[in-house]
Amino acid sequence: MAKTAIKIDQSISSQHWLDQAADPLQKTLHPIIHRSRGVADALHGRWLGHPLHSVLTDLPVGAWMTAQAFDMAGLLGSSRSTRSLQRSADILHALGLAGAMAAAVAGMADWSDTRGDAKRLGFVHGMTNLVVAGLYGASLVARKRSRRTLGITLSTVGFGLLGFSAWLGGELSYRHGVGMRGKARRRTKASPDQRDVTDASLPQLHTLGPP
């Protein structure tokens, strides 16, 4: 499983053609986010001692996971319990979407400092999240228009993509060291003896927590 994860990571991060879209976006975002050092540090989570993005992602993931369970339970419950479960699921879908927007702002701040492999993987992570948010937004519209089956279908597809995107986020943090203090370290294919080596693609502009 670990070898498969590494292969998937490398297959994405080695796609240099992604730079054609990632570079212009990063060059646009970076000066906006870092116009104020205070704002940049807040978004990076310096005041927390670790990335703010990782805290905020708990809200959409938790809300959408619970909403998914409510949707499935609503399909099996009685008419009275179904209505209650449906209302709860709809509220949680909306809360999750709001939380995803907040997490995206902090995530873009962290991504704006990445380079190389981490930049490409982060770009795919962000674009996947954009698709996920679109699916959940469309699901809410369908639910509001009493097209519940379509709404559940859209959110279920979104939930599946959310799992993949969350895995990408884990790769960015734990394999590429995005958001880690100082010079993060990771294992690479070039180190068969599994020695830690510095990853030159990691952001070094904003270390987290007190120096």
N, C-alpha and C positions, 0 to 999 in steps of 0.2 A: 504493500500500500504506500509506504514512504517513497519507494523508488518511482511509483506511478505519479505521486504528487510532484516530485521533483521534475519529472519529464513534462508534465502539464505546465508547471511553472516556467520551465525553460523554453517550452514551445511557444508560450505567449510572450515572454520577456525578450526573446530573440527576434521578434518580428519588427525589424527596424522601420518598415513602412508605416508603422503606427506613429512614428515621430512626425510624419507629415501633418497629422491632425493634433497630436499631443503638444508639439512645440509651440505653435501659434496660440493655443489655448493657455498654456502655461505662461507664456510671455505676456498675455493679457491679464491673467489672474494675479500674478506675483506682485506687480506694482500696486494693484488695487488693495490687496490684502496687507501688504507691508508698507503702505503709505503712512500708517501710524504704528509705531513699534508696540504701543500698548495694546492695540487691537490685535495685532499679529500674535503677541505673547498670550493674550487671552484665548484666542482661537486654537493656538498650539497646546494650551493647557499648562503653561508654565506655572500658573498659580496653583494648579492641582498637584504638580510634580510628575504628571504623566499626561499623555494625549487626551484632550477633551473629546475627540472623536470617538474613542473607544468607550467612553461613558455614555455618550448620547445614542450610540447604536443599540444599546440595550432596550430603549423605548420602542422603536419600530419592530425589532426582532421579537421582543416579548409580546407586544400588542398583537402583531400579526399571527404569531404562533397560537396565542390564546383564541383569537378570532377564528382561526382555521379549525380549532377544536370545537368551538361553538357552532360553526357552520355544519360540520359533520354531525354533531349531536342533534342539531336542529332537523336534519334530514331523517333522523330516526325517532325523534320524540313525539309526544302527543301534540295536538293542535295548540293547547294552552302553553305548554312549555316551549314549543317551537317559536311562537311569537316572541317570547321573552328572550330566547337564545338569539333570534334574528336581530332584535334591537341591540342586544349586547354586542354581537358580532359587528354590526354596522358602526357602532360607536368606536369600537376598538380599531376597526379599519381606518376610520378618520383620524384617531389619535396616532396610529402608527404612521400615517402619511405625514402628519405634522411633525412627528419626531424625526422622520427620515429627512425632511427638509432641513431641520436644525443640524442633524448629523452631517449632512452633505456640506454645509458651510464650513464646519470644522475640518471635515475630510479634505476639502479643496485647499484649505490653508496648509495642511500637512503635505499634500501632493505637490503644491506649488514649489516646494523646496527639493523635490526628488530629482534624480538624474538617472540616465541609463536604463538598466533593467527594471528598477523600481518604478521609474516614471512610466514605462510602457505597461507594466502590470497594473499600476495604479490607474492608468487611463482606462483600461479594460474594466477594472473594478468599478470605476465611476460610471462608465457608460452602461454597464450591467445594472447598476443601481437606478439609473435613469429609466431604463426599460421597466424595472420592477415597480418604480413609483408610478409610471404611466399605466401599468396594468392594474395597480390598486386604485388609481384615480378613475380609470374606466369602469372598474368594478363598482365603485361607489355610485357612479352615474347610473349604471345598469340597475343597481338595487333601488335607487331612488325612483326609477321609472318602472318599478315592479317587474323587472326582468331578472329575477333572483337567480335562476339557473345559470344565466349568462354571467351574472356577477360573481357567483361562486366559482365558475370555471375560470374566469380571468384571475381571480385572487389565488386560486390553487396553482395556476401556472406561475404567477408571480412569486408564490411561496417557494416553489421549486427553484426558481432562479435566485431567490434570496439566499438559499442554502449555498449555492455555488459562489455567489458574491461574497458571502460571509467567509467562505474558505479562502477566497482570494485575499480578503482583508487579513486573515490570519497569516497567509504567506508573506504579505507585505510587512507585517509586524515582526514575525518570528524567524523568517528566513532572510528577509532583506533588511530588517532592523529599522524600518521607518518609524520615527517617533521615539526611538530609544536614546538614552542619554549618551552623549559623546560618540565615539567611534564604535558603532555597533559591529558585531562580528557574526559571521555565519560560516557554514560548511559549504564548500564548493566542489564541483566535479574535479577540479585541479588539485584537490587535496585528498587523495585516496586514504591517507592515514587519519582522516577526519580532524586534522588540526584546524583551529579557527584562523581565518584570515580576514583582513579588513576588506569590506565591500566598498569600492570607490563610488558606487552609485548612490550611497546613502546621503541624506540631507545632513549638513553640519552647521547650517546657519542658525538654528535655534535648538540648543540643548534644553532639556526639560528639567525643571526643578532648580534648586540652588546650585551654583557652580562648585 
